[in-house]
Amino acid sequence: MMMNIPLTVPAMLEHAEKYFSHKEINSRTATSFYNLTYAGLANDTRRLSSALTKIGLRKGDRIGTFAWNHHRHLTAYFGIPGMGGVLHTINIRLSAEHISYIINHAEDKVLFIDAELVPIIEKIQHELKTVQAYIIMTDDNTLPETTLHNVYHYEKLLWEGDENFDFVKDIDENDPAGMCFTSATTGNPKGVFYSHRGIVLHSMSLGLADSAAISESDVMMPVVPMFHVNAWGLPFASVWFGAAQVLPGPMPTPAVLAEMIENHRVTLTAGVPTIWIALLKELENGSYDTSSLRAILCGGSAAPKSMIQTFEKKYNIPFLHAYGMTETSPLVTVSRLKKHQKSYSEEARLDFRSKQGYVVPGVEMKVIGKDGEVKWDGKEMGELLLRGNWVADEYYKDDRTKEAFRDGWLHTGDVVTVDPEGNIKIMDRTKDLIKSGGEWISSVDLENALMAHEAVFEATVIAVPHSEWQERPLACVVLKDGMRDKVTKEELLDFLRPQFVKWWLPDDIVFLEEIPKTSVGKFLKRALRDQLKDYLQTTSK
């Protein structure tokens, strides 16, 4: 038999503190830049864990973070699990309604908030049922004026903590250490718990040579937000393996990212395709040294072949296409060439690299079509099913668990093909969702809102290809009799604006005489796309 040593998040930080104490974290905040070593991170983390226990938090309490990518957020990543709490990263880009729902459903006791994001929480504070205190993270020595009650200054709270605090030891590796919610594809967001064990094993997978291959020699810059699936688990893995980190802070522009890559000699960075489309434009217009980059890790939606090719041929930056989801921590696949494929033609290699790749060790998949498991021929389509050591087995207090988790498998809702090498290629969603800039937009929610307008008879929303955001929503509307000359698309957009965040709004509204339907009366979006083929080709250019 082997020793049974629990896999825990605090142990990951302790390893970094012992062996990589001098390694640096370069952090950009709203008004400044900070430099912190892993020794300093461990010190701050112990102080934070201590301070949280002093204000009454206990093992199992959910503690929310509402923040960008910076060193204070990274400290919370380890300080919250370090005292036995559950790190709940909250997507700041969701609507106020969904943010309120997430906080209440998770039953967060305390919220960490970036100072510039405080107004968002102030507007919904009266709806928050379980929050007892707020910790504001600011560069200023004093707290900003706020209507929030029971507010702490992060740095002052940190200073009151004990730098010799012992991380909680009575942790079962299957206890929850983190929590994230999906991006509200349809209905309310769905909550997923991540165990200590799951986070550790997921981090280990990010260090595999045929995965992201994160190591001590890396300088990691996660552009994917720390509020989105824990920045794909990269902060945890980077600390454990002793990789230096560059945290780009609030709303980093392409110029900021390019400068940080050059100035800090970043070796590995990660984000959604829209980030890299914008960065390409910046690289073409400016003069930056990106020679330190050994790879870009890209996920969230399909990366265009032309973008992959430009990065690799023009800038000599390898491009790693990956796939995952909130329910899978998120890493599932990475598109890497196998040894024998490296001798293939350039076009063949690019074809493989543009797919989502094959599953990493620790995850299993099967793809089910109408007649059972599909052939691995790259043509037959089916729904992707997953299971593994860092894959969730239920949603938190949500009836939708029954639909997504069946017979020991996660039914992803993604329709894929599988080629003979085992590479998956995402073809569509089982539900018509729109992915814009790495975030989901619910077509159903937009449709229901449009049909609430007194002049609208029918409405449906489809995805339109977009050169920058990958996809954008297009609304198709049938007006009631006699209303054609009385209602404009601008009026309908004005009707939607108070109900949705800006990036959810349709880019355009097309008025139709009728919307094609299935035999049971559902909108037939495939036929609608065919009907609007000329329009779609024009707008996607």
Helices and strands as residue ranges (DSSP letters): H 9-19, E 24-28, E 33-37, H 38-54, E 62-66, H 71-82, E 86-89, H 96-106, E 108-114, G 115-117, H 118-124, G 125-127, E 133-137, E 151-153, H 154-159, E 176-181, E 191-195, H 196-206, E 219-222, H 229-232, H 234-241, E 244-247, H 254-264, E 268-271, H 273-285, E 295-298, H 305-314, E 319-324, G 326-328, E 331-335, G 339-343, H 346-353, E 358-359, E 363-369, E 372-373, E 382-388, H 401-404, E 405-406, E 409-418, E 424-429, E 433-436, E 439-442, H 443-450, E 456-466, E 470-479, H 489-496, G 497-499, G 502-504, E 508-511, H 525-531, H 533-539
